[in-house]
């Protein structure tokens, strides 16, 4: 999949991707997404229970939330249920202390697509970060060595959105280097969400394997542009490989495109098989899908390892 899959037949790397609008309306949409996610996931963010939940949970009650399907019955405030006929779950200090890190691929290939792959990745990162913050988790964004700030709680959603919005494509970005840097600071049991097209000349196994060896719990959101998997280039074209800055003149016919689509389909199947074997959560989206559709599928499928949203 290397050079052809990351090719832009129109121009070399664009300086900027589509503009992302994380405004008050987006905030309200996230609140709606959270209501749906709470019903589907209960108290488990992305439907995934932390392996260290028992060790982290304390005995000091820090607050109460409305009971949601999947909440542990042991945490229900039964006295309040008897008095007021309403179900709420008690939250304990440290109970939702699981750390979440969102790794956004800002490599050149993420600038491709219309809308761009980066735009959808940013929107999904903003939503997922908000859902984590609403559950009281600590969230950080990872794109470079300088990224270290963590955000906690719904009141910090605005600054989280600012951090996501500041993400920009860079010719110097390298996903392998970013995962190596993240592995140095990540703790075993941390949930790491990777948003990327995973179109890498040396394969996707190394960056994901680096975080797995660290003991991180991975959830992969693969974002592909329509032309990544179903290009319609015919005739004489000049291909620009945005990863290597190389160019290639080619004369493509229907048979060439058929072979390419077969290779692209096998690449997507390889990703699903890898995540299945490793027990990773996974969804796959195309950059031209509507955000609401992507989030609805992600919420519904997140609890199923290696689920595919297409």
C-alpha positions, 0 to 999 in steps of 0.5 A, spaced: 500 500 500 505 504 501 507 510 495 500 509 491 496 509 497 498 515 499 498 519 493 495 525 491 494 526 483 492 533 484 498 537 487 503 535 493 502 536 500 497 542 501 499 547 507 493 546 510 487 542 511 479 543 512 478 548 517 475 545 523 469 548 527 469 546 535 464 552 537 458 552 542 454 548 537 459 542 537 459 542 544 452 541 544 452 535 539 457 532 544 453 533 550 448 529 546 453 524 544 455 523 551 447 521 553 447 516 548 454 513 550 452 513 557 446 508 555 450 504 551 457 503 555 454 504 562 460 507 566 465 504 562 468 509 557 469 506 550 465 500 553 472 498 556 473 496 563 480 498 566 484 492 568 486 497 574 479 499 576 479 495 582 486 497 585 484 505 583 478 505 586 477 508 593 472 508 598 471 516 599 465 518 595 466 524 590 459 524 587 453 521 584 451 520 577 444 517 574 444 510 573 446 507 566 446 500 564 452 496 565 453 500 572 455 496 578 449 494 582 454 495 588 455 502 587 447 504 587 445 508 592 439 504 595 437 508 600 436 514 595 432 509 591 428 507 597 426 515 599 426 518 592 424 512 587 430 514 583 437 510 581 444 513 582 450 510 582 456 513 587 462 515 584 468 514 588 475 518 589 480 514 583 474 510 581 474 513 574 482 515 574 484 511 568 488 515 563 486 516 556 491 519 551 489 521 544 494 520 538 492 524 532 496 522 526 498 529 523 503 526 517 502 528 510 497 523 508 492 525 513 491 532 508 488 528 503 481 527 501 475 531 501 474 533 506 481 531 509 482 525 513 485 529 518 478 533 519 474 527 521 480 525 525 480 531 529 472 531 530 472 524 532 478 526 537 474 532 540 468 528 541 472 522 544 476 527 549 469 530 551 466 523 552 472 521 557 472 528 560 465 527 562 466 521 565 471 524 569 477 521 566 484 524 565 485 526 557 491 528 553 493 529 546 499 526 543 502 529 536 509 531 538 514 531 544 512 537 546 505 535 548 504 533 555 498 537 558 492 533 561 485 535 562 480 532 567 473 533 567 467 537 563 469 544 565 476 543 561 472 541 555 473 548 551 481 547 552 481 540 550 477 543 543 483 548 543 488 543 543 485 538 538 484 544 533 491 546 534 493 540 530 496 541 523 499 536 518 507 536 518 511 533 513 516 532 519 511 528 523 512 520 524 507 516 527 513 511 529 517 516 533 510 519 536 509 512 539 516 511 541 515 518 545 508 516 548 511 509 550 516 512 554 511 516 558 505 512 558 503 507 564 501 500 563 493 500 563 493 507 559 487 507 554 491 510 548 486 512 542 490 512 535 486 516 529 490 515 523 490 512 516 495 507 518 498 507 511 505 507 512 511 504 508 514 500 513 507 497 515 502 499 521 505 493 526 511 497 529 507 503 532 501 499 534 506 494 537 510 499 541 504 501 545 502 494 546 509 492 549 508 498 554 502 495 556 497 500 554 490 498 552 489 500 544 483 503 541 484 504 533 480 509 529 482 508 522 480 514 517 481 513 510 479 517 504 475 514 498 481 515 493 485 511 498 481 504 497 477 506 491 481 511 486 478 513 479 484 515 476 485 513 469 489 515 463 496 519 464 497 521 471 502 524 475 502 521 482 505 525 488 507 521 494 506 525 500 510 521 505 516 521 501 515 527 496 517 522 490 513 523 484 511 517 478 508 518 472 503 513 470 498 511 465 493 507 468 487 503 465 481 499 468 485 493 470 490 497 474 485 500 478 482 493 479 488 490 482 489 496 486 482 496 489 484 488 491 490 490 494 487 496 498 481 491 500 486 486 503 490 491 507 483 493 510 482 486 512 489 485 515 488 491 519 482 487 522 485 481 523 491 484 526 486 487 531 482 481 532 488 477 534 491 482 539 484 484 542 484 491 540 478 495 539 477 498 532 473 502 527 474 504 520 471 510 517 472 514 510 473 521 511 467 523 507 462 520 512 458 524 516 460 525 523 454 523 526 454 517 523 461 515 525 460 517 532 453 513 532 457 507 529 463 508 534 458 508 540 454 502 538 461 498 536 466 500 541 465 494 546 466 489 540 474 488 539 475 490 532 469 492 530 468 495 523 464 502 521 464 503 514 
